[in-house]
Amino acid sequence: MGDAVVKADTTEPSLGMRLRLRRKELGLTMQEVAAASGLTVGFISQIERDISRPSLASLYAVAKALETSVDRFLSLAPARDHHAITRAAQRSKFRLGSTEPMYEFLEPGFAEAKLNACITHVPPGFASEVMRHEGEEFVYLIAGAMAYEVEGVEYRLQAGDTLHFKSSRPHASRNIGDVVATELWVGTLRLFAEYSPAP
């Protein structure tokens, strides 16, 4: 009888596992990551165990606390120039969970870029957690109905409406309609790693 062939496990580590490995690599506790990111210890624990899925803003906050960028966990490659063009068929798309919003990145960014832009498809009933971080955000609602709360004030947007606010204010959003809401989001979150061109 021949030797059994053992196949290597090529399963990609989950988002939670990647975050946990990075945290342990830095020797940080969940309490330290929570304090640095502005999130609760319980939520960090749920993310690491893949029980909860963070929004893009929360993932940014955690990545920053872990001294890295979002693309480390999502395999999104930044552009390597001072400008970027992305064709419609080349957009990177990802969803952090089956019931979470789907993000379409409109551009991969470049070394000096201050802005990131994406189209977000938000399922009915989805509500983000409250976040605050540096920078600012601009939202143009393409379709559906969304409610955005900024520093305790709620703004209800219909298709065609826009909202521009400082991200340092506590903010959250939720889909208040019965269909998927589609928004164009532009913000100053640094999602991609710094790039240093080869000498």
Steps between C-alpha positions, in 0.01 A plus 500: 500500500644843398578783732211733575526844346452778752388828347623822651238721658476800269202656675539876530496619862180679594489872565475439874798266495710751306421771752576272794832388349602861442403595856706215645787587269508845662454356849183702560202404713142538381460772763786698345360461148154602622637811671702603194215438255216648704308172488395275787698196614191288441473616139872437437455149641198436277690620193797273576267201544316590177174544692466865400613672184637854524398779269769644278545790744537263796746284309700814425507587871614150594763494225637832622515366857693204360745737329405395149243576229173347385649346186709266718180321600306526174775443241429827321805615307560875476612668181869580464494846348385857563167442330261210455236392252266208556282359225146394591582131451813525718347620826595305810189379681468351844246422766596442862207262555199360315262750663742794490534783247690430180775748416624583150828688509502765228875556517799328660666814627863606477777601739398863562125447464280656767166368371347156460175440312264207475143412412330327789194275465327494839241224564162586658513518878878523522628743765863589555658546840581850624844613384729800528842556343701776339412646161174566322244312293268580211201285408283522188199270519446343158198284586290400799453671836763539772515665842831645614550610859780750562565612857148403607321671210325276246494584129270300272618484141313399186649435156683810380568642848851557634665527840845636589633483855808487721582140586624606845134535600329178617312366199304197384269404215215260429282398208145611582345374176376164374756466221877510468629857528789606278730782602811663363736546794813717492716534808847573629551164670838357398405151383825414325857468618759768439699435184867573454615463137808295431821704473 
